[in-house]
């Protein structure tokens, strides 16, 4: 028994919709690759070299922040603007800037919908979430991290000063 024309048309439309959904999902997945957890050891040599370049270029004037503390949009601005918080800096040139950017992209976080792009550490939602019970007596600055994180200059924010060792 032959299939009626309306049923055949409906079947073709359903196949087209299914294929569109599958292709769209695949494209969306490839456009937004999973981000690497910054607590994991970096095994990709290019990403590892990007981290080394980041620390060489950024941690010479101040403590290098883990990229996850600020959203990707903040880092995009910082890597493209030579006006760095009121100081003119020489930006790394390609291919080094691209390597740094790839490291930051893999490690930074996305902005939430309608979240303002933070340009100061204290404005960062992630920084605030990591320090929920910390009362800061003075404005938060990158170089003051070392008062609670004595190994911060070595890019180690897990070690805490004795005052904070057993804090809940």
C-alpha positions in Angstrom: 0.0 0.0 0.0 1.5 3.3 -1.0 2.0 6.1 1.5 -0.3 9.1 1.1 1.2 12.4 -0.1 0.4 14.3 3.2 1.9 11.6 5.3 5.1 11.5 3.1 5.4 15.3 3.4 5.0 15.1 7.2 7.6 12.4 7.4 10.1 14.4 5.3 9.5 17.5 7.4 10.1 15.5 10.6 13.4 14.2 9.2 14.5 17.7 8.2 13.7 19.1 11.7 15.6 16.2 13.4 18.6 16.7 11.2 18.6 20.4 11.8 18.4 19.9 15.6 21.3 17.4 15.5 23.5 19.6 13.3 22.7 22.7 15.4 23.6 20.9 18.6 26.9 19.7 17.0 27.8 23.1 15.8 27.0 24.7 19.2 29.1 22.1 21.0 32.1 22.7 18.7 31.8 26.5 18.9 31.9 26.4 22.8 34.5 23.8 23.7 34.6 22.6 27.3 36.8 24.7 29.4 39.7 23.3 31.3 39.5 23.3 35.1 42.4 25.5 36.3 43.0 23.2 39.2 43.9 20.4 36.8 47.5 20.0 35.5 47.8 21.6 32.1 48.9 18.9 29.7 48.5 20.6 26.4 52.0 22.1 25.5 50.6 25.2 23.8 48.3 26.0 26.7 51.1 25.3 29.1 53.4 27.7 27.2 50.5 30.2 27.1 50.4 30.0 30.9 54.2 30.6 31.1 53.9 33.6 28.8 51.0 34.9 30.8 53.1 34.8 34.0 56.2 36.2 32.3 54.2 39.2 30.9 51.7 39.8 33.7 53.2 38.5 36.9 56.3 40.6 36.7 54.5 43.8 37.8 51.9 42.2 40.0 50.7 38.8 41.1 49.3 36.8 38.2 45.7 36.1 38.8 44.2 32.7 37.9 42.2 33.5 34.7 39.0 31.9 36.3 38.8 34.9 38.7 37.7 37.2 35.9 35.4 36.5 33.0 36.7 36.0 29.5 35.4 39.5 28.5 37.6 41.2 31.1 40.7 39.3 29.8 39.8 40.2 26.2 39.8 43.9 27.1 43.0 43.6 29.0 44.8 41.8 26.2 43.7 44.4 23.6 44.2 47.7 25.5 47.6 49.1 26.2 46.0 51.4 28.9 46.3 49.0 31.8 44.6 50.5 34.8 46.1 53.9 34.2 49.5 52.6 33.1 50.6 52.3 29.5 51.9 48.8 29.0 53.5 47.1 26.0 51.1 44.4 25.0 52.6 41.0 23.9 52.5 40.6 20.1 51.4 37.6 18.1 52.0 34.7 18.2 52.7 35.2 21.9 49.4 37.1 22.6 47.5 34.3 20.8 49.1 31.7 23.1 48.3 33.7 26.2 44.7 34.2 24.9 44.3 30.5 24.3 45.4 29.8 27.9 43.1 32.4 29.3 40.2 31.3 27.1 40.6 27.7 28.4 40.7 28.8 32.0 38.5 31.9 32.4 34.8 31.9 33.0 31.8 33.2 31.0 29.8 36.2 32.0 26.3 35.4 33.3 23.5 36.9 31.3 23.1 40.6 32.1 26.3 40.6 34.3 28.4 43.7 34.0 32.0 43.1 32.9 34.2 43.6 36.0 37.5 45.4 35.7 38.5 45.3 39.3 39.1 42.2 41.4 36.5 43.2 44.1 33.9 43.5 41.3 34.4 39.9 40.2 31.5 37.6 41.1 33.9 34.7 41.2 36.3 36.4 43.5 33.4 37.3 45.8 32.2 33.7 45.8 35.6 32.4 46.7 35.8 34.8 49.7 32.3 34.8 51.2 33.4 35.3 54.8 36.4 37.5 54.3 36.0 41.1 55.5 38.5 43.3 53.7 39.7 46.3 55.8 41.1 48.1 52.7 40.3 48.0 49.0 41.2 44.7 47.4 44.3 44.9 45.2 46.1 42.2 43.3 49.3 42.7 45.3 47.6 42.2 48.6 46.6 38.6 47.9 49.8 37.5 49.5 48.6 38.5 53.0 46.3 35.4 52.9 47.9 33.4 50.2 51.6 33.4 51.0 52.5 31.4 47.9 50.5 33.6 45.5 53.7 35.1 44.0 54.4 31.5 42.9 50.9 31.2 41.3 49.7 29.0 44.2 46.5 30.3 45.7 45.7 27.0 47.5 48.1 27.6 50.4 46.7 29.8 53.0 48.3 31.8 55.9 47.9 30.2 59.3 45.1 32.6 60.1 43.0 31.0 57.3 44.2 27.4 57.4 41.2 26.0 59.3 38.5 28.5 58.4 35.2 27.0 57.3 
